[in-house]
Amino acid sequence: MANPYLFEPIRVKETHTGHGQYFEYSATNCQGWRNTQEDVHLTIPNFEENACLFAVFDGHNGIEVAAYVGEHLPNYIRNNSKYQSGRIEEGLKEAFVTLDNAIKKDVSVLQTIRNIKHPSIRTLAEPGISSGCTAVVCIIKNNIIYCANLGDSRCILSRNGKSISLSQDHNPDVPSENERITKAGGTVAQGRINSVINVSRAFGDHLFKDNNNLSVTEQMIIAVPDVTVDTYQNETDNFIVLMCDGIWNSMDNQEVVDYVQSKLEILSLSNITEQIINDILPDRFNFEQGIKGKDNMTIVIVKFIPKLPASQIEQ
């Protein structure tokens, strides 16, 4: 097996910023110590009328699935009839599953994924079959926050300075996930399914979804997201953070909220997203610290700009 780590980290960070009517955002990613960059993220402030979309996709065994999902998932969501009719939660779940089924069954889709430019260092993974990606997608539509996730990328909301989880990690050790995996004929050892993979929901990874006697919700790994719904509260909600596990392996949810909150008055959002990665990325490779700071890192911060009360607007 090829060494997944470099001799020196790649510290170059890619950052882009933008804004909507009531928010501004910054997104930063960094390859770090990994020998390939497998993260993909989306910032779509004008996803549709009165709606914006932000997302992070963390690829494993290659970037191909993450790249394909990042390009095509927004249209799968927009074009879903349930989503269009206002049944947002159902529409998100159906869009995720429909896209994942296309990766598995549509020969042209699978060929497109295979043709995506591979990283300079190839793995032995077969794109879409023994590789995949996690996903955390946040849509803010008409002051309602919808978060759909697969795997262990996260979305958190800062409300009155407290971290509110908008996503739930999907790992094999979670009892409900473990039960499904076992029923599907899999085993869980040291937090990995069949000693291979440490997430229990993902796009791709169809090697773990090949039992024809089971539905798409019963496989060892599934692409059915959990969807959390919350209402934006103008007076208490400060910002939303989306991040891959390369961030939260080093900082827990409340630490991220505290860090961002402490910097908002003195730094721009882009400075904050870059500084978080600077603080996490170690100067030297220390095996004793485990994976902390050694994964690809992606973080997206969406800062709310509070709407003025009607009384102030009239003045």
Secondary structure as GFF3:
##gff-version 3
##sequence-region A 1 315
A	DSSP	beta_strand	5	19	.	.	.	ID=ss1
A	DSSP	beta_strand	23	34	.	.	.	ID=ss2
A	DSSP	beta_strand	39	48	.	.	.	ID=ss3
A	DSSP	beta_strand	51	60	.	.	.	ID=ss4
A	DSSP	alpha_helix	64	78	.	.	.	ID=ss5
A	DSSP	alpha_helix	81	84	.	.	.	ID=ss6
A	DSSP	alpha_helix	88	105	.	.	.	ID=ss7
A	DSSP	alpha_helix	107	115	.	.	.	ID=ss8
A	DSSP	beta_strand	132	133	.	.	.	ID=ss9
A	DSSP	beta_strand	135	141	.	.	.	ID=ss10
A	DSSP	beta_strand	144	150	.	.	.	ID=ss11
A	DSSP	beta_strand	154	159	.	.	.	ID=ss12
A	DSSP	beta_strand	162	165	.	.	.	ID=ss13
A	DSSP	alpha_helix	175	183	.	.	.	ID=ss14
A	DSSP	beta_strand	188	189	.	.	.	ID=ss15
A	DSSP	beta_strand	192	193	.	.	.	ID=ss16
A	DSSP	beta_strand	203	204	.	.	.	ID=ss17
A	DSSP	three_ten_helix	206	208	.	.	.	ID=ss18
A	DSSP	beta_strand	226	231	.	.	.	ID=ss19
A	DSSP	beta_strand	237	243	.	.	.	ID=ss20
A	DSSP	alpha_helix	245	248	.	.	.	ID=ss21
A	DSSP	alpha_helix	253	263	.	.	.	ID=ss22
A	DSSP	alpha_helix	269	280	.	.	.	ID=ss23
A	DSSP	three_ten_helix	287	289	.	.	.	ID=ss24
A	DSSP	beta_strand	297	304	.	.	.	ID=ss25
A	DSSP	alpha_helix	310	314	.	.	.	ID=ss26
###
